[in-house]
Amino acid sequence: MPETKGRDSGRRGKPQGGTALIGVALAMIGALAGVHPANALLVALNEVLPQLAAALPPVITACLAVLAAVSEPPGVGRK
């Protein structure tokens, strides 16, 4: 069977380190929520996550604007 080369051809198999850490963190939070739903950590996360989700796009935009400001402009082309 021929191998297909696409955008996700290298993303199959074992998860990467960052993906695995996020998965472990989510599993721990889920286990904590199942055992003790009134935990102070879960209550704090429940209050903070909507604010964090609202703040994330402007922060990403600001970081990309700073990156664009310090980067060299692309070449216009050769004559």
C-alpha positions, 0 to 999 in steps of 0.5 A: 500500500503506498504511503500518502503524504499529507498534513497529518502523515507524521501525527500518527502513533505515539503522542508527543511530549506536550500532548501527553502532558496535557492528557495527563493533566486533564485526566487528573482534573477529571479524576479529581472532579469525579471524586470530589466535585466541590474541590477548591481547585475545581471551583477556581478553575471553573471561575478562571477558565472563561476569563482565560478563554476570552483573554487568549485571542488578544494575547496571541494577536499581540504576540504575533504583532510584536513578532511581525514588527521585529521581523524583516519584511518579505522580499517583494520580488526580483526585477 
